[in-house]
Amino acid sequence: MTVIDVARRLPGAAVLREHCRALAVLDAVLDPDGPDRHHSFADHWSERESSASMTNGSGDEYSVVFSSAGVYIRGFDHESPMSPYANDGPWPGVLDEVPEVFRGCVEEPAFCDEDGMPVVTVCLWREAGDDAWRAGSIDFPDSGTGDPDGAGRLFQLLVDRSPEAYQRWAEDYYEVPVPLEAVRHVYSSRPLTEEVVTLLNPDITLADLTKDLAEIGLPRG
């Protein structure tokens, strides 16, 4: 799977935003202390933007920026043959066609290294009013895996948005049982309740998540 396949399978901006928010809520409950937290969401990342992010602790990451201009997504797979560190800069085509309205995201310091080079192997975007996701014209290398830019691995839970997919992933990542009914509740964008928190993590209470939920922008039940 490449960025082209991901672009065909992502939902619209509003659905993607709520899904990213749900991933962050679930991870906040399962990992309240934060050191191994995989997904995050900042409802007020800037005055005009919200941002979802993922980091797996092994050098792979993505960021999704939501604004009135649309949505900008960048990902980095540190093992990809398209890594900018293996090619003296971003792979040809990955960023070349990004619209001007998203150039600030391309140059955002949080998405670049200390020398200002964009840390990216995959990028896609959707301007407000667009009816589809866009990506650059890319001549992909033969990685032998079918996932040369890392898109399939990075965005697996954005492409497969079923509660069952999150349950499988979280039970493997956090090594704890994850009740499917609790995942379904959070995925439905309903307010988080004490009962759902206890189902996911009996060692914490809803009050323990006050700061996280405020950052994520999810109302408490």
C-alpha positions in Angstrom: 0.0 0.0 0.0 1.3 3.5 -0.9 0.0 7.0 -0.3 -2.1 6.5 -3.5 -4.0 3.6 -1.9 -4.4 5.5 1.4 -5.8 8.5 -0.4 -8.5 6.3 -1.9 -9.5 4.9 1.5 -9.5 7.8 3.8 -12.8 9.4 4.8 -13.7 13.1 4.6 -12.1 15.6 6.8 -14.8 15.7 9.5 -14.9 11.9 9.9 -11.2 11.7 10.0 -10.9 14.4 12.6 -13.4 12.6 15.0 -11.6 9.3 14.3 -8.2 10.8 15.2 -9.8 12.3 18.4 -11.2 8.8 19.3 -7.8 7.2 18.9 -6.2 9.8 21.2 -9.0 9.3 23.9 -8.5 5.5 23.9 -4.7 5.8 24.2 -5.1 8.4 27.0 -7.1 5.9 29.0 -4.9 2.9 28.3 -1.7 4.9 28.9 -2.5 7.7 31.3 1.1 8.4 32.2 2.0 8.9 28.6 5.5 7.5 28.0 4.2 4.8 25.5 1.2 6.7 24.2 0.9 6.2 20.5 -1.9 8.6 19.4 -2.4 12.2 20.5 -4.8 15.0 19.6 -4.4 18.7 20.3 -7.7 20.5 19.7 -6.0 23.9 19.8 -2.6 23.1 18.3 -2.5 26.7 17.2 -5.0 29.5 17.1 -6.5 28.2 13.9 -5.4 24.6 13.7 -6.0 21.2 15.4 -3.5 18.4 15.1 -3.5 14.7 15.4 -0.2 12.8 15.7 1.2 9.3 16.1 4.6 8.1 17.2 5.5 4.5 17.8 8.7 5.1 19.8 10.9 3.6 17.1 11.3 6.5 14.8 8.0 6.3 12.9 5.4 9.1 13.1 2.7 11.0 11.4 0.9 14.3 11.8 -2.5 15.4 10.6 -3.2 19.2 10.6 -6.9 20.3 10.5 -7.6 23.9 9.5 -10.1 26.0 7.6 -7.9 25.5 4.6 -8.4 21.8 4.7 -6.2 18.9 6.0 -2.5 18.2 5.6 -1.0 14.8 6.4 2.7 13.9 6.6 4.2 10.7 7.7 7.7 9.4 8.2 8.8 5.7 8.1 12.4 5.6 9.2 13.1 2.3 7.4 11.6 3.5 4.1 13.9 3.7 1.1 12.2 7.1 0.5 13.7 8.5 3.7 15.1 12.0 3.2 18.2 10.9 5.1 18.9 8.3 2.5 18.3 10.7 -0.4 19.7 14.0 0.6 16.2 15.4 1.0 12.6 14.4 0.5 11.9 11.8 -2.3 11.0 13.5 -5.6 7.3 14.2 -5.9 6.4 13.7 -2.2 6.2 17.5 -1.5 6.6 19.1 -4.9 2.8 19.4 -5.6 1.7 20.5 -2.1 -0.6 23.5 -2.6 0.6 26.9 -1.4 -2.0 27.0 1.3 -0.2 24.1 3.0 3.4 25.3 2.5 3.5 26.5 6.1 2.8 22.8 7.2 5.7 21.6 4.9 8.0 24.1 6.6 6.6 23.7 10.1 9.6 23.2 12.5 7.8 20.4 14.3 7.8 18.4 11.1 11.4 19.2 10.1 14.8 18.3 11.6 17.2 20.7 13.2 18.6 21.7 9.8 15.1 22.5 8.5 14.7 19.5 6.3 11.2 18.0 6.2 11.1 14.7 7.9 8.7 12.9 5.5 8.3 9.8 3.4 4.6 10.2 2.7 2.3 13.2 2.3 -1.2 13.9 1.2 -3.7 16.7 1.6 -7.3 17.7 1.0 -8.2 21.4 0.5 -11.5 22.6 1.8 -14.1 21.9 -0.8 -12.1 19.1 -2.4 -14.0 15.9 -3.1 -10.9 13.7 -2.8 -7.5 13.4 -1.2 -4.5 14.4 -3.2 -0.9 13.2 -3.3 2.1 14.0 -5.5 3.2 12.3 -8.7 5.8 9.8 -7.4 8.0 7.2 -9.0 8.1 4.7 -6.1 11.1 2.6 -5.6 10.9 -1.2 -5.5 11.0 -1.9 -1.7 10.1 -5.6 -2.0 7.3 -5.0 0.5 4.6 -3.2 -1.4 4.8 -0.4 1.1 7.8 1.7 -0.1 6.7 5.0 1.6 5.5 3.3 4.8 1.9 4.6 4.2 0.3 1.2 4.8 2.0 0.7 8.1 1.8 4.3 9.3 -1.9 4.8 8.6 -3.3 1.4 9.2 -5.7 2.6 11.8 -6.8 5.5 9.7 -7.6 3.2 6.8 -9.2 0.4 8.8 -11.4 2.4 11.2 -13.3 -0.5 12.6 -13.3 -0.9 16.5 -12.0 -4.5 15.9 -8.9 -3.1 14.2 -8.1 -0.9 17.2 -8.8 -3.7 19.6 -6.4 -6.0 17.9 -3.7 -3.3 17.7 -4.1 -2.1 21.3 -4.1 -5.5 22.8 -0.8 -6.2 21.0 0.8 -2.8 21.7 -0.3 -2.3 25.4 -0.5 -6.0 26.2 -3.8 -5.7 28.1 -7.4 -6.8 27.3 -9.3 -4.1 25.5 -13.1 -4.5 25.7 -14.7 -4.1 22.3 -17.8 -2.3 23.7 -15.6 0.4 25.2 -13.9 1.0 21.9 -17.2 1.2 20.2 -18.4 3.8 22.7 -15.4 6.0 22.1 -15.6 5.6 18.4 -19.2 6.8 18.4 -17.9 10.2 19.6 -20.1 10.0 22.8 -18.8 11.7 26.0 -16.5 9.5 28.0 -18.0 8.0 31.1 -16.7 6.5 34.3 -18.0 3.1 33.3 -16.1 3.1 30.0 -12.9 4.3 31.7 -13.2 1.5 34.2 -13.7 -1.0 31.4 -10.6 0.1 29.7 -8.4 0.8 32.7 -9.6 0.0 36.2 -6.6 1.7 37.8 -7.8 5.2 36.9 -10.9 7.4 37.1 -12.5 9.9 34.8 -11.2 12.7 36.9 -7.6 11.5 36.3 -8.2 12.3 32.6 -9.4 15.9 33.0 -6.3 17.5 31.5 -6.0 15.0 28.6 -9.7 15.4 27.7 -9.4 19.1 27.7 -6.5 19.0 25.3 -8.2 16.5 23.1 -11.4 18.5 23.1 -13.7 15.7 24.2 -16.6 16.5 26.6 -16.9 14.4 29.7 -20.0 12.4 30.4 
